[in-house]
């Protein structure tokens, strides 16, 4: 009886010690999921940072074009167009992003789904970062011109 108890204890220890180790594919998918979640958060943080500036863009554009005339300098015209382009690009980005990553969508859980979605998300993050730079530059230029 003592031998059976030892065998059961040894078998139990052996079974619990041999926990299923994740496969390299599972480890890679987990890393992709973490990257995906981080990128989604980053995209929304950048969006949330520049979205409040959309009103400022249009206000500055209005200030620049308030005395619009044929004699309006090319510099002012270009700055006003840059402000409008930044605003339009933000609206376009939000539409595109929400089509690719609807609010109710979840993180892909398979390699196949992740292989489709992750490159799209990487591109969206790049685009929103570029848009942030474009927006801040347009605002800075407009403010500079208005302060003259």
C-alpha positions as CSV (number, residue, x, y, z in Angstrom):
1,X,0.0,0.0,0.0
2,X,2.9,2.3,0.8
3,X,4.4,1.6,-2.6
4,X,1.1,2.5,-4.3
5,X,0.9,5.8,-2.4
6,X,4.5,6.6,-3.4
7,X,3.7,5.8,-7.1
8,X,0.6,8.0,-7.0
9,X,2.5,10.9,-5.4
10,X,5.4,10.5,-7.9
11,X,2.9,10.3,-10.8
12,X,1.1,13.4,-9.5
13,X,4.4,15.3,-9.2
14,X,5.5,14.2,-12.7
15,X,2.2,15.3,-14.2
16,X,2.2,18.7,-12.6
17,X,5.9,19.2,-13.3
18,X,5.3,18.6,-17.0
19,X,2.9,21.4,-17.5
20,X,2.3,22.2,-21.1
21,X,4.8,24.7,-22.2
22,X,3.6,27.1,-24.8
23,X,4.7,26.4,-28.3
24,X,6.8,29.0,-30.1
25,X,3.8,29.8,-32.2
26,X,1.7,30.5,-29.0
27,X,4.5,32.7,-27.7
28,X,4.7,34.6,-30.9
29,X,0.9,35.1,-31.1
30,X,0.9,36.4,-27.5
31,X,3.6,38.9,-28.4
32,X,1.6,40.0,-31.4
33,X,-1.5,40.4,-29.3
34,X,0.5,42.6,-26.8
35,X,1.8,44.7,-29.7
36,X,-1.6,45.0,-31.2
37,X,-3.2,46.2,-27.9
38,X,-0.3,48.6,-27.3
39,X,-0.7,50.1,-30.9
40,X,-4.4,50.5,-30.5
41,X,-3.9,52.4,-27.3
42,X,-1.2,54.5,-28.9
43,X,-3.4,55.4,-31.9
44,X,-6.2,56.5,-29.5
45,X,-3.8,58.5,-27.3
46,X,-2.5,60.4,-30.4
47,X,-6.0,60.9,-31.7
48,X,-7.2,62.2,-28.3
49,X,-4.3,64.6,-28.2
50,X,-5.0,66.2,-31.6
51,X,-8.7,65.9,-31.9
52,X,-9.4,68.9,-29.6
53,X,-7.2,71.0,-31.9
54,X,-9.7,70.6,-34.8
55,X,-11.7,73.6,-33.6
56,X,-8.5,75.6,-33.3
57,X,-7.6,74.7,-36.9
58,X,-10.8,76.0,-38.2
59,X,-10.7,79.1,-36.0
60,X,-7.2,80.0,-37.2
61,X,-8.3,79.4,-40.8
62,X,-11.1,81.8,-40.3
63,X,-8.8,84.4,-38.8
64,X,-6.4,84.0,-41.7
65,X,-9.1,84.3,-44.4
66,X,-11.2,87.0,-42.6
67,X,-9.9,89.7,-44.9
68,X,-9.7,87.5,-47.9
69,X,-8.9,89.4,-51.0
70,X,-7.0,88.9,-54.2
71,X,-4.1,90.6,-52.5
72,X,-4.0,87.9,-49.8
73,X,-0.4,86.7,-49.7
74,X,0.5,83.3,-51.0
75,X,1.9,82.6,-47.6
76,X,-1.4,83.2,-45.9
77,X,-3.3,81.3,-48.5
78,X,-1.0,78.3,-48.1
79,X,-1.3,78.4,-44.3
80,X,-5.1,78.5,-44.5
81,X,-5.1,75.5,-47.0
82,X,-2.7,73.6,-44.7
83,X,-5.1,74.1,-41.8
84,X,-8.0,72.9,-43.9
85,X,-5.9,69.9,-45.1
86,X,-5.1,68.9,-41.6
87,X,-8.7,69.1,-40.5
88,X,-9.8,67.1,-43.6
89,X,-7.1,64.5,-43.0
90,X,-8.2,64.0,-39.4
91,X,-11.8,63.4,-40.5
92,X,-10.7,61.0,-43.2
93,X,-8.4,59.1,-40.7
94,X,-11.2,58.7,-38.2
95,X,-13.5,57.3,-40.8
96,X,-10.9,55.0,-42.2
97,X,-9.8,53.8,-38.7
98,X,-13.4,53.2,-37.5
99,X,-14.1,51.1,-40.7
100,X,-11.0,49.0,-40.1
101,X,-11.2,48.8,-36.3
102,X,-14.9,49.3,-35.3
103,X,-15.5,50.2,-31.7
104,X,-17.0,46.8,-30.9
105,X,-14.2,44.8,-32.5
106,X,-11.9,42.7,-30.3
107,X,-8.3,41.8,-30.5
108,X,-7.6,39.1,-33.0
109,X,-7.0,35.8,-31.3
110,X,-5.6,33.7,-34.2
111,X,-2.4,34.0,-36.2
112,X,-4.4,34.3,-39.4
113,X,-6.6,37.2,-38.1
114,X,-3.6,38.9,-36.5
115,X,-1.6,38.6,-39.7
116,X,-4.4,40.6,-41.4
117,X,-5.0,43.2,-38.8
118,X,-1.6,44.0,-37.3
119,X,-0.1,45.5,-40.5
120,X,-3.2,47.7,-40.9
121,X,-2.9,48.9,-37.4
122,X,0.8,49.7,-37.8
123,X,-0.1,51.8,-40.8
124,X,-2.9,53.6,-39.0
125,X,-0.6,54.5,-36.1
126,X,2.0,55.8,-38.5
127,X,-0.7,57.9,-40.3
128,X,-2.1,59.4,-37.0
129,X,1.5,60.3,-35.9
130,X,2.2,62.0,-39.2
131,X,-1.2,63.8,-39.0
132,X,-0.2,65.0,-35.5
133,X,3.0,66.5,-36.9
134,X,1.1,68.0,-39.9
135,X,-1.5,69.6,-37.6
136,X,1.0,71.1,-35.1
137,X,3.0,72.5,-37.9
138,X,0.0,74.0,-39.6
139,X,-1.2,75.6,-36.3
140,X,2.3,77.0,-35.6
141,X,2.6,78.5,-39.1
142,X,-0.9,80.1,-38.8
143,X,-0.2,81.5,-35.4
144,X,3.1,82.9,-36.6
145,X,1.4,84.7,-39.5
146,X,-1.3,86.1,-37.4
147,X,1.1,87.5,-34.9
148,X,2.8,89.6,-37.6
